[in-house]
Amino acid sequence: MEQVRNREFYKNCTEYFEFLRKKGTIDYDFEDEYYFTMPAISNH
């Protein structure tokens, strides 16, 4: 179950980044949080 949630989270983040890129916007707060959190999530 945890693996499924992580994959869904990653997919959602990827879609969000894509959405921002198309708009030409950057969400630095979210990016910082994402790159800080991602290693902890993916190491399980």
VORO-313339 format. One line per field, with one value per residue: residue in three letters; residue number from 1; z, x, y of N, C-alpha, C in turn. Coordinates in Angstrom, 2 decimals. Example, Ala and Ser with C-alpha at 12.3 -4.5 7.8 and 13.67 -1.06 7.14 Angstrom:
<sekes>
r <- ala, ser
k <- 1, 2
nZ <- 7.80, 7.08
nX <- 13.19, 12.85
nY <- -5.69, -2.25
caZ <- 7.80, 7.14
caX <- 12.30, 13.67
caY <- -4.50, -1.06
cZ <- 7.80, 7.87
cX <- 13.20, 12.90
cY <- -3.30, 0.03
</sekes>
This chain:
<sekes>
r <- met, glu, gln, val, arg, asn, arg, glu, phe, tyr, lys, asn, cys, thr, glu, tyr, phe, glu, phe, leu, arg, lys, lys, gly, thr, ile, asp, tyr, asp, phe, glu, asp, glu, tyr, tyr, phe, thr, met, pro, ala, ile, ser, asn, his
k <- 1, 2, 3, 4, 5, 6, 7, 8, 9, 10, 11, 12, 13, 14, 15, 16, 17, 18, 19, 20, 21, 22, 23, 24, 25, 26, 27, 28, 29, 30, 31, 32, 33, 34, 35, 36, 37, 38, 39, 40, 41, 42, 43, 44
nZ <- 0.00, 0.82, -1.16, -3.43, -2.77, -2.70, -5.38, -6.57, -5.41, -6.50, -9.22, -9.24, -8.45, -10.60, -12.63, -11.67, -11.79, -14.55, -15.35, -14.19, -15.67, -18.25, -17.87, -17.37, -14.85, -11.61, -8.67, -6.05, -3.28, -3.17, -4.76, -3.23, -0.95, -2.13, -3.26, -0.96, 0.44, -1.26, -1.40, 1.11, 0.92, -1.26, -0.43, 1.02
nX <- 0.83, 1.92, 3.85, 2.26, 1.02, 3.26, 4.06, 1.87, 2.01, 4.45, 3.79, 1.77, 3.28, 5.03, 3.23, 2.37, 4.75, 5.08, 2.80, 3.37, 5.67, 4.67, 3.13, 5.11, 5.96, 7.49, 7.58, 9.18, 9.14, 7.66, 9.28, 11.65, 10.71, 9.86, 12.25, 13.67, 12.13, 11.74, 14.03, 13.81, 11.35, 11.66, 13.58, 12.62
nY <- -1.20, 1.24, 1.62, 2.03, 4.45, 6.12, 6.03, 7.24, 9.77, 10.65, 10.68, 12.63, 14.88, 15.08, 15.71, 18.17, 19.70, 19.70, 21.11, 23.63, 24.25, 24.55, 26.80, 28.55, 29.11, 28.97, 27.10, 27.57, 27.00, 24.63, 22.99, 22.88, 21.53, 19.16, 18.03, 17.71, 15.89, 13.69, 11.78, 10.53, 9.27, 7.51, 5.71, 3.59
caZ <- 0.00, 0.90, -2.48, -4.32, -2.38, -3.13, -6.84, -6.86, -5.02, -7.49, -10.47, -9.03, -8.44, -11.98, -13.37, -11.18, -12.38, -15.98, -15.39, -13.92, -16.78, -19.37, -17.52, -17.23, -13.44, -10.76, -7.28, -5.34, -1.99, -3.40, -5.25, -2.08, -0.14, -2.93, -3.36, 0.40, 0.87, -2.20, -1.01, 2.28, 0.47, -2.21, 0.16, 1.78
caX <- 0.00, 2.83, 4.47, 1.24, 0.87, 4.47, 4.02, 0.83, 2.57, 5.46, 3.07, 1.12, 4.32, 5.49, 2.19, 2.38, 5.91, 4.77, 1.81, 4.10, 6.58, 3.85, 2.71, 6.30, 6.00, 8.28, 7.15, 10.42, 8.83, 7.27, 10.45, 12.53, 10.06, 9.84, 13.59, 14.09, 11.31, 11.80, 14.95, 13.27, 10.22, 12.07, 14.54, 11.95
caY <- 0.00, 2.38, 1.76, 2.60, 5.85, 6.83, 6.16, 8.21, 11.05, 11.00, 10.99, 13.93, 15.90, 15.21, 16.45, 19.55, 20.35, 19.87, 22.19, 24.88, 24.51, 25.03, 28.15, 29.37, 29.49, 28.08, 27.09, 27.23, 26.39, 23.25, 22.26, 22.62, 20.50, 17.93, 17.44, 17.35, 14.75, 12.56, 10.69, 9.81, 8.44, 6.48, 4.78, 2.51
cZ <- 0.00, -0.47, -3.47, -4.03, -2.85, -4.63, -7.26, -6.54, -6.08, -8.80, -10.36, -9.06, -9.85, -12.81, -12.95, -11.78, -13.86, -16.18, -15.18, -15.09, -17.96, -19.13, -17.44, -15.81, -12.69, -9.33, -6.44, -4.00, -2.16, -3.86, -4.11, -1.24, -0.84, -2.94, -2.00, 0.83, 0.02, -1.78, 0.16, 1.86, -0.35, -1.63, 0.93, 1.00
cX <- 0.87, 3.45, 3.52, 1.08, 2.07, 4.47, 3.00, 1.33, 3.57, 4.82, 2.40, 2.13, 4.83, 4.50, 2.16, 3.56, 5.69, 3.80, 2.50, 4.99, 5.83, 3.39, 3.90, 6.47, 6.89, 7.78, 8.35, 10.16, 8.48, 8.46, 11.40, 11.99, 10.13, 11.22, 14.17, 13.40, 11.53, 12.79, 14.44, 12.16, 10.74, 13.05, 13.91, 11.89
cY <- 1.26, 2.68, 2.43, 4.09, 6.67, 7.05, 7.22, 9.62, 11.54, 11.43, 12.36, 15.07, 16.16, 16.01, 17.91, 20.33, 20.64, 21.04, 23.55, 25.25, 25.09, 26.46, 29.10, 29.87, 28.50, 28.23, 26.63, 26.55, 24.92, 22.42, 21.92, 21.48, 19.14, 17.27, 17.07, 16.05, 13.51, 11.46, 9.88, 8.86, 7.26, 5.46, 3.63, 1.24
</sekes>
